């Protein structure tokens, strides 16, 4: 149930499994957020830093990272519309291990934050 006329941000919530986590440091990723079957917004992190935000630790000891955002116009969305989220790393080709995913959170963005 998403509201029309609203901007949303999409976050991945995760933890690293102690010292067994590897393959994630300094690895460029690409994310996609949008509606299935329609144009998606891609965000690329370049090796020098780029557009993808750094993960932030939350007070509940999980970490989160913003993957992207989307807007539902005043026409709203249909019952069959699905939000698609993708996280890819295809340049380094390293095995990755040690992340525990809690899930994906979709949050409305406050109006004053939209222009930032």
N, C-alpha and C positions, 0 to 999 in steps of 0.2 A: 504494500500500500504506500505508494509514493505520491506526494502532493504536486499538483500542477503549478507552474510558475515558480519552481524552486530549483536552486542549484544544490548539488550534492557532491560530497567528496567521498572517496573510497579508500579504506585503510586495510592493510594486512596486519593482523595481530598474531604475534609469534614469540617463542622463547628459543634460546640456544640451549642445546642439551650439554651443559658443562663443557668439558675440554674435548668432547668428541665432535664438536662442530668444526667443519673445514670446507673450503671451497667457496666461501662467500666474501672474504676480505678482498677489496680492490678489484672486484669482478663487475664489469659493466652489465647492466640489465636493461631490458626494454619492457615497458608495461603498456597495456591497452585497456581502455575503459570505454564502454559505449553500449548501445543496444544491439542485440544479435540481429544480423542481417542488414544493419545500417552502418553508416560510417562511424568508425571508432576513433577516439583520440589516442595517439601514441605519444609516449614520453620516453625519451632515451636518456640514459645516463652515460655520458662519455667517460673515458678513462680518467680525465682530469677533474671529474666531479659532476658536471652536467646539471640536468634539470630534476632528477629524482632526488627527493629529500633523504637525508640520513635518518635511520631509525631512531626513535626516541623511546627511552624507558618510561613506562607508566608507573603510577603509584602502586598498582597491583602486581608489580614485578614482571609483567608481560611487556614486550616492546611492540611498537607500531610504526608503520611507514606508510606515507600517503602514496597511493598508486596512481591516482588521477581524479578526474571530476567529470560530471555531466550535468546537463540542464534538462528539465522537463518543462516544455513550453506550456502556454495557457490552454493548449488543446489536450493536455494530459497525455497519458499513455494508455494503450489498449490492454485488456486483461491478458492477452497473449504475449505482450512485450516482455522480453527478458534482458536483464543487464548482464553484459559479458565482461569478464575481467581476466586478463592474461598477464603472466609474468614469465619472461623468457630470458635466457642467457645462452647465446649461441656462438659467441666469439672465442671464449677461452676453452671450452670443451672439457673442463675439469669435472670430476665427480664431486658431488656435494652430499654432505651428510650432517646430521645433528640439529635440524630445525624441527620444532614442534609447533604446528599451526593450530591456533585456537579458532581462527575463522576470518572472515571478511566482514568489516563493518561499513555500512553506508549511512552517512550522516548528513543532515541538512546543513548548509553553510549559512551563517548569519549574513544578512544583507551587506553590512559594512565590510565583511571579509571578501566579498565577491570581487571587488575592484582591485584587491591587492595582487 
